[in-house]
Amino acid sequence: MTTWRAFALNAGRVAPPVIGWIAAVAGMVVTAAMGLFCARRLRSGDRLVVGLAWLGLAAANNAFTWHAHVHQSLLLVPPLFWVIGLRPEVRMPVEALCLLLAGGFLAAAFTTSVGLAHDLLGMGLLAALATTAAGCAVAIHRRRRLPAAAG
């Protein structure tokens, strides 16, 4: 899974479960706040802000929800293409992240077990989702502070 709940369950393997749950609840609160911030900007007239808002909201939703798997992150593809179309400079980092996650999954699957590889992929994607939600919220906040002609 790619959720904060999965983080808590996986963290419970290496640390006391209460520590994992405290971190997961904190992550859920911050992720929910970022998602709500993005959601409030969906009616903006700025095409880039709307794309970032959809992307941030979808990423936060996937990370926050109680049960979501890796394939459910496909919901991020349309707003991600929208943002890449308006900001082509983000294409290379997105491609690099996708290759890193896929390569990490394959390396773990061939050297340990497929089960562990899925857990690692889920946690890697959770980090990517939380980072995406945060990045979108920050980009929207910064764009809002620019002069109107910058759109």
C-alpha positions in Angstrom: 0.0 0.0 0.0 1.0 3.6 -0.5 -0.6 5.1 2.6 0.3 6.5 6.0 -1.4 3.5 7.5 0.9 1.2 5.6 3.8 3.3 6.9 2.7 2.7 10.5 2.4 -1.0 9.8 5.8 -1.3 8.2 7.4 0.9 10.8 6.1 -1.5 13.4 8.5 -4.1 12.1 11.5 -2.1 13.1 10.3 0.2 15.9 7.6 0.1 18.6 4.2 0.3 16.9 3.2 3.4 18.8 6.1 5.3 17.2 5.0 4.3 13.7 1.4 5.4 14.4 2.4 8.7 15.9 4.5 9.4 12.8 1.7 8.2 10.5 -0.9 10.4 12.2 1.4 13.4 12.0 2.0 12.6 8.3 -1.8 12.2 7.7 -2.5 15.6 9.3 0.1 17.4 7.3 -0.9 15.6 4.1 -4.5 16.4 4.6 -3.7 20.1 5.2 -1.7 20.2 2.0 -4.5 18.5 0.1 -7.1 20.9 1.5 -4.9 23.9 0.6 -4.7 22.6 -3.0 -8.4 21.8 -3.2 -9.2 25.4 -2.2 -7.3 26.6 -5.3 -9.2 24.5 -7.9 -11.4 27.4 -8.9 -8.4 29.6 -9.8 -8.4 31.1 -13.2 -4.7 30.3 -13.6 -4.3 27.1 -15.7 -1.0 26.2 -14.0 -2.5 26.6 -10.5 -5.5 24.5 -11.4 -3.2 21.7 -12.7 -1.0 21.9 -9.6 -4.2 21.9 -7.4 -5.5 18.7 -9.0 -2.1 17.0 -8.9 -1.6 18.0 -5.2 -5.1 17.0 -4.2 -4.8 13.6 -6.0 -1.4 12.9 -4.4 -2.6 13.9 -0.9 -5.7 11.8 -1.3 -3.7 8.7 -2.3 -1.3 9.2 0.7 -4.0 10.0 3.2 -6.7 7.4 2.4 -6.9 4.3 4.6 -6.3 1.7 1.8 -4.7 2.5 -1.5 -2.3 0.4 -3.7 0.4 1.4 -6.1 -1.8 1.2 -9.2 -4.2 3.7 -7.7 -1.5 6.3 -8.3 -2.5 6.2 -11.9 -5.0 8.9 -11.0 -2.1 11.3 -10.9 -1.3 10.8 -14.5 -3.8 13.3 -16.1 -2.9 16.2 -13.8 0.7 15.4 -14.0 0.6 15.6 -17.8 -1.3 18.9 -17.5 1.5 20.3 -15.3 4.3 18.9 -17.5 2.6 20.5 -20.5 2.7 23.9 -18.8 6.0 23.4 -17.1 8.2 21.1 -19.3 11.2 21.5 -16.9 9.6 19.1 -14.4 9.5 16.2 -16.9 13.1 15.0 -16.3 12.8 14.8 -12.5 9.4 13.0 -12.8 10.9 10.5 -15.3 13.9 10.0 -13.0 11.7 9.3 -10.0 9.6 6.8 -11.9 12.8 5.0 -13.1 14.2 5.0 -9.6 11.0 3.5 -8.1 10.8 0.8 -10.8 14.5 0.0 -10.5 14.3 -0.2 -6.7 11.4 -2.5 -7.0 13.2 -4.8 -9.5 16.4 -4.8 -7.4 14.5 -5.7 -4.2 12.4 -8.3 -6.0 15.4 -10.1 -7.4 17.6 -9.9 -4.3 15.0 -10.4 -1.5 11.4 -11.2 -2.1 8.5 -9.8 -4.1 6.6 -9.1 -0.9 9.4 -7.0 0.5 9.8 -5.3 -2.9 6.1 -4.3 -2.9 6.4 -2.9 0.6 9.5 -0.9 -0.4 7.8 0.4 -3.6 4.7 1.4 -1.5 6.8 3.3 0.9 8.8 4.9 -1.9 5.6 6.0 -3.6 4.2 7.3 -0.3 7.3 9.5 -0.1 6.7 10.6 -3.7 3.0 11.3 -3.0 3.7 13.4 0.1 6.5 15.3 -1.6 4.3 15.9 -4.6 1.4 17.3 -2.5 3.9 19.5 -0.6 5.5 20.7 -3.8 2.2 21.5 -5.4 1.1 23.4 -2.3 4.3 25.4 -2.1 4.2 26.2 -5.9 0.6 27.4 -5.7 1.5 29.5 -2.6 4.5 31.1 -4.4 2.5 31.6 -7.6 -0.2 33.4 -5.7 2.3 35.9 -4.5 3.6 36.8 -8.0 2.3 39.8 -9.9 -0.8 39.1 -12.0 1.1 39.5 -15.3 3.3 36.5 -14.4 0.5 34.0 -15.3 
